[in-house]
Amino acid sequence: MDSNLHSPQRRLIELRMAHADLNVSIDRMGQAGELDELLMRRLKKRRLALRDEIGSLEHELRPDESA
Protein backbone atom coordinates (compact mmCIF):
# COMPACT_ATOMS: atom_id res chain seq x y z
CA MET A 1 0.00 0.00 0.00
CA ASP A 2 2.82 2.41 0.86
CA SER A 3 4.36 1.95 -2.58
CA ASN A 4 1.14 3.26 -4.16
CA LEU A 5 1.36 6.45 -2.10
CA HIS A 6 4.62 7.39 -3.79
CA SER A 7 4.08 5.92 -7.25
CA PRO A 8 4.70 8.04 -10.34
CA GLN A 9 1.09 7.49 -11.42
CA ARG A 10 -0.19 8.94 -8.15
CA ARG A 11 2.19 11.88 -8.45
CA LEU A 12 0.85 12.51 -11.96
CA ILE A 13 -2.72 12.55 -10.65
CA GLU A 14 -1.75 14.98 -7.89
CA LEU A 15 -0.01 17.28 -10.37
CA ARG A 16 -3.02 17.26 -12.70
CA MET A 17 -5.31 18.12 -9.80
CA ALA A 18 -3.06 21.00 -8.71
CA HIS A 19 -2.97 22.26 -12.32
CA ALA A 20 -6.76 22.12 -12.55
CA ASP A 21 -7.10 23.97 -9.23
CA LEU A 22 -4.81 26.72 -10.51
CA ASN A 23 -6.86 26.99 -13.70
CA VAL A 24 -9.99 27.55 -11.65
CA SER A 25 -8.28 30.11 -9.42
CA ILE A 26 -6.91 32.05 -12.37
CA ASP A 27 -10.26 31.99 -14.17
CA ARG A 28 -12.12 33.18 -11.07
CA MET A 29 -9.67 36.02 -10.48
CA GLY A 30 -10.09 37.14 -14.07
CA GLN A 31 -13.89 37.00 -13.94
CA ALA A 32 -14.12 38.74 -10.59
CA GLY A 33 -12.03 41.61 -11.83
CA GLU A 34 -9.45 40.96 -9.12
CA LEU A 35 -6.40 42.03 -11.07
CA ASP A 36 -3.55 41.63 -8.65
CA GLU A 37 -0.98 41.42 -11.43
CA LEU A 38 1.80 40.05 -9.24
CA LEU A 39 -0.39 37.28 -7.84
CA MET A 40 -1.72 36.47 -11.32
CA ARG A 41 1.82 36.19 -12.70
CA ARG A 42 2.85 33.93 -9.83
CA LEU A 43 -0.16 31.67 -10.34
CA LYS A 44 0.45 31.45 -14.08
CA LYS A 45 4.14 30.72 -13.54
CA ARG A 46 3.26 27.95 -11.09
CA ARG A 47 0.69 26.56 -13.53
CA LEU A 48 3.31 26.49 -16.29
CA ALA A 49 5.80 24.74 -14.01
CA LEU A 50 3.16 22.13 -13.17
CA ARG A 51 2.40 21.62 -16.86
CA ASP A 52 6.11 21.08 -17.54
CA GLU A 53 6.39 18.63 -14.66
CA ILE A 54 3.30 16.76 -15.88
CA GLY A 55 4.74 16.52 -19.39
CA SER A 56 8.06 15.26 -18.07
CA LEU A 57 6.41 12.63 -15.89
CA GLU A 58 4.11 11.52 -18.73
CA HIS A 59 7.16 11.11 -20.94
CA GLU A 60 8.85 8.96 -18.28
CA LEU A 61 5.76 6.79 -17.89
CA ARG A 62 5.18 6.37 -21.62
CA PRO A 63 6.35 2.95 -22.84
CA ASP A 64 9.29 2.96 -25.24
CA GLU A 65 7.74 3.32 -28.71
CA SER A 66 10.81 2.02 -30.54
CA ALA A 67 10.30 -1.52 -29.24
Phi, psi and omega in degrees: 000319181298327180295329178290332181292336183241020182285153177299326179296319179293319178299320179297318178298316180297319179296318179296322179293318178296321179296316179296319178299319178294321177302315180296315180298315180296316179299316180296319179298319180294319181287328182279354180076012177279095185254066170279096188301320181296314179297318180298317178296320179295317179296317180293323178295318178295319179298318178296318178298319178296318180299319178296318179294321177298313180300318179296315180293321177298321179296319179295324184277343181291132178296152179297119184280346182280349183282000000 
